[in-house]
Amino acid sequence: MKKRLSILGSTGSIGVNTLEVVSQLKDEFDIIYLSTNKNTDLLLQQIKKFNPKTVSVANEPASYKIKDQLNSMGIELLTGRNGLLELAQRDDIDVMLNGLVGASGMEPTLHAIKAGVDVALSNKESLVMVGDIINGALEESGSNLFPVDSEHSAIWQCLVGEDINDVDRIILTGSGGPFRERSLNTFSDIKVEEALTHPNWDMGNKITIDSATMMNKGLEVIEAYWLFGFDQEKIDIVVHPQSIIHSMIEMNDGAIKAQMGVPDMKVPIQYALTYPKHKTASWERLDFFNCGDLTFEKPDLEKFPCISLAFKALERGGTSGAALNLANDTTVGLFLKNKITFTDIPRINEIIMEEHPWTVHPSLDDINDLSIWVKDKINDY
């Protein structure tokens, strides 16, 4: 029997890669639901190829462009934020892949879990903001959470067959982004187009900026805490510019297991969808004779203070992770619009995390109120 899939953010980088995986394994999957924010041209192409039952377009004016076409094709159209949330809580699927970007992906993750649906999670912000609520919902519903981030997929794969008590620490690798070797005194001059040029990975704009500031690595530390249950002192970051080793675990006896491969998001996506199997794939394979030297460095916390902010948020707990994430969503958006400088991103993020109305056990209403507070506060600067 084919596995029934819902893909949120199907026109984004993760969504497009997911549909490439599905195309390669067309006998394994049926696409039931697709969603986009406003890229209805690409969505329509996907609809014609995969014939979903229902689609969601979050931007209501954009939905008007395809409303009549979908009606003639007999495909249900849901619109707006409420339409996306309705799609996320439907339980007639096996796996929902959440490829949404930023805080907008949090509620859909929770809706799917509460509906008893397994979630393949690319949206790390879900766990960063409400990891305790999500883990509680997983326990109550019996749903599974499959990591899609390459680093967390690597840890997940390394942990297979191991007793968690035999693992001393987990080691998240990161490329260091495009500014690893750039002089710190020029960081305030960094332009948007420079920050959007990643040396190894082809990703969406938001995650590419997060890689440039290394906030992505900080958020991944918090995500790893909620996914695998390791305390923060057992989570380390190693800069690995070649992005061949995607992450590692170190055992109590000093043995290290690493997951390696070419930097291609289709690999972790496919594993999340086919777990526990490694299905045959046509993706590029790692050529050890031509991949060059593998090097490792300590992260430069002076250049990339967002890493330290994430560790501080994890230590403080409560709403600290949510405040940091909400601030970062907003500051990255402002940077992409050339309204603030590159170095303003960590500066403002820190102010918001320090000054926000902290709550130890936030509800979803608390997080929604915090979101409004963060946006208003940043607008004051």
N, C-alpha and C positions, 0 to 999 in steps of 0.2 A: 504494500500500500504506500502511495506517495505521501510525503510529509507536506502538510499544508502550511504555507508561510504568509505572514504579513510583514511588509517592509515599510517602516516609517522613515521618511527621508530618502525615497527611492531615487530621486534625481540628484542627490548629493554624492560626494566621493565614495562613501561607504556603500550607499545604495546602488550606485552604478557597478561597483565591484561585486556586490552581492548578486546582482542579476547576471553578471558574467559567470559567476560560479554556477548559478542555476542553469544557465545555458549549456554549460559543460556537463551538468548532471541532470539533464531534463527528465530522465526516467525516475529521478529521486524526489522531485518537488513539484507541487502545484502552487502557483501564486494566487492567493485569494484576495489580498488587499495591498494597495500601494498608496503612498501619500507624498505630497510635495508641499512646499511653501507657496511658490508662485511660478515655477518653471513648467508651465503647462505644455509647452512645445515638446520638451523631452518626455514628459509624462504621457502625452498622447502616443508617442512612438513606443513607449514601454507597454501601454495598454494594448496596442495593436499586436505586439509580439507575444505578450504573456496572458492576455485576456482575463484580467482580474474580475472578481464579482463586484467589488466596490472600490472607489478611490476617494481620497480626501485631499482637498486643496485648502490650505489654511488661509491664504489671502483671497478673500471673497471676490474682489473685483477681477482677479486673475481667473477665477473659476468660470466667469461668464463666457470666456473665450471658447470653452469646450463643453459647456452645458448641453447645447443642442446635439452635438455629435455623440456625447455619451448617452443621451436619452435615446437616440436612434439605434445605438448599439446595445441597449438594454443593460447598461452599466450604471449602478447607483453612484451618485455624487453626493458626498458630504462636504460641507464648507465651514470655514472659520475654525477657531480654537475648539469650540464644542464638538464640531464634526470630527476633528482629530481625536479628541478624547473618547468619543463614542466608538470610533474605529478601534482604539486601543483596548477597550474593555470587552470586545467581542470574544467569545470563547469557542468558536467553531474552527479554530486553527490549532496547530501543534506548536509552532514557534513564532514569536514576534521578534524580528530584528529591529532594534532601535538604533537607527543611524542619525537621529536628530542631533543638532549641535546646540550646546549650551544648556541653560536651565530649563528651556522649553521641553526638554526630553524627560524631566523628572516625573511629572504626573502620568504620562503614558506608560512609563515603566511600572509604576505602582498599580495602575489600572489593570494591566495585563497580568501581573502577578496575582492580584486579588481575584481575577477571573479564572485562575488556575492554569494559565498559559505559561509555557517556558519562554524565557527571554534571552536572546542573544544580544548582549549589551555592548554597544560601542560608545554610548552616551555616558562617559565617566562621571559627568556632573550629577547624575542621579544618585550615585553612591556618595560623592563628595558632600552633597547637600543634606541627604536624609538617609544615610547608610543604616542607621539603627532602625528606622521605620521600615525600610526595604527588607532588612534581614528578618524582622518580626513578621512581615507579610509573607515572606518565603516559608518561614516555619509554619505559619498558620495554613497556607494554601497548599503546600507540598510542591509548588512550582520549582523549577530549576533556573539558575542564572548562569549563562555561559559567557565568559569574557571574550570580547572581540578585539580589544586593544592588543597589539602585537606583543607588548611586554607581559601583559597579564595572561594572554594565551600561552606564552612561553613558560611562565611560572606554573600554570595549570598543567601543561604537558609534562613538565619536569616532576611534578608532584605525583603523577600517576604511579601507583604501585608502592608509594612510600608511606611510612608511618609519620604523621605530621610531627610527632614528638622526636623524631630522629633528625628533623631539619633545624639547623642552628639559625639560619638567616636566609632572606631572599635578596637578590641583587638585581635591581632594575637598571637596564642599560639605556643610554640615550646618546644620540649623535652629537649633542652639543650645539646643534643648529648652525645657522650660517655665520654667526658672530663669535664663534669659539675662540678664534685667533685675533679678533679685532681689538684694538686698543680701547679700553674703557672710556678714555677721555673723548672719544668720538661718538659714543652711544647716543648722545642727545641729537646728533645729526643724522641718525639712521632714517632713511626714507621708507615709505610703505613698500615700494616695489623691491627694495633690497630685502626687507623682512619676509617678503612672500616668496623668496627664492631659497627653497630648501635643498641642501646638497644631496639628499638620498631619497626622500619620500615625496610622493605626489598626493597632496591632501587638499582639503578645503581651506579657505582663507583663514577662518578663525583658528583652527588647530595649527596651521602653519605659523601664525603669529605667536601662539602659545609655545611652539617649539623654539621660536627665535628668542623669546624671553625665558625659556625653560620652565614656564609655569606649567606646561603640560607634564613635566616630570614631577613637579611638586604635587599636582592633582593626582598623578598616578600613585604616589606614595599613599595618599589618603584612600584611594580606590583599593589598593592592595591590602590595606589594613582591614577594610570591610569585607573584601572578597575572601581573604585567606586567614584572617584572625591573628596575624603577627603584630606584636607591639612595635611601636615606631623605632625602638632601638634595635630591632631585628630586621629593619628594612633599610638597605643601602642603595645609593646611586653611584654608578660608574659611567663615565663618559667614554663611549666607544664610537669614534667617528665613522667607522665603516658600516655600522648598522647590520652586521652579519650575525653576531650573537644578540638575540632579542631579549634575553634575560637569563638568570641563573639562580640555582639554589645551592647553598652550602650545607652539607650534612655535619652532624656532631663530630664526626671523625676527620673533618677537613676535606672530604671528597666533594667535588663540585660537579653538578650536572648543568649543562647549558643546552638551550634550544637554539639552533642555528638555521640560517637559510637566507636567500636573497630578500631584500626589503620589498615585499609585495603583500599588500593587505588581503589579497584573495586567499592566502594560505590560512591565516587565523580565522577569517570569515568562514571558509569551508569547514574547518575543524569544529567551529561552534555549531554549524548546521548539521554535521554528520557524526558528531560525537556519539559513541566512543571510537568510531572508525576513522581511519585515514584513507579516504577514497582516492583512487587514481586520478591524477590531474595533469594537465598539459602545461602548467606554469613553468617558467624558467627555473632550472635547478642550480644549486650552488656548485661552482667549479673551483675546487680547492687549489688547482694549479694556476688559476688566473685571478683569484680574488685579492691578491696582494697581502701585505702585512696587516695583522689585526693589532690595534693599539688601544691602550686604556689610560684614562686620566681621571684625576679627582675633579669634581665639578667646582667651578670658580664661583663661590658664593658672593663675592664682591661684584662681579659682573652680572650675576644672575640671582638677585636677592629674592625673587619669587619662590625659589626652592626653600629658603629659610622660612618664608611666610607660611608655606604649606605645612612644614614640620611644626611651626608654632600653632597653627590652627588645629592640627591633630592633637597636640598636647593639651590645648585648652578645651577642646571638645565643644559640645553644645552647638550653638549656631555659628561658631567661628568659621567652619568650613563653608557653610552656606554663604556667609557674608563675603568671604574671600572670593568664592566662585561668582557670585552675583556682581561683585565689583569688577572682577576680571572680564566678565561678559561685556559689561558696559564700557570699560576703558579700552578693550580691544576694538570694540565697535567705533569708539571715538577716534582711535588711532587710524583705523582703516579709512576714516573720513577726513584725515589730516587735521583734526581738531585738537589733538594733544600730541606730545612728542613720545618717542619710544620709552624714554626714561620716566615719563609721567605714569606709565602703566603700573610698575611696582610701587611707585610713590603713593599714588591714590589708592591702590589696593590695600596698602598697609594702613593708611588713615582710616579707611572704611572698616577694616577688621578690628582696629583698635577702638574705634568710637561707636560701633554699632550697639544697639540694645541687646546685650547677650542673654540668651536663654539656655538653660542646661538641657531640657528635654522638649525641643520645639515640636509643635503640631504642624500640619500642613498649612493651617491658617496663619500660624506664626511665620512660616517661611514666605507665604504670600505677602504678609504685611512687611516683612523684612525687604522683600524685593522692591516694594514701593519706596520704602525708606532709603534704600541704597541709591535708587535712581534720582530721587529728590536731592539727596545729599551731594551726589556727584555733580548734579546740575548747578549746585551752589558754588562750585569751584571755578 
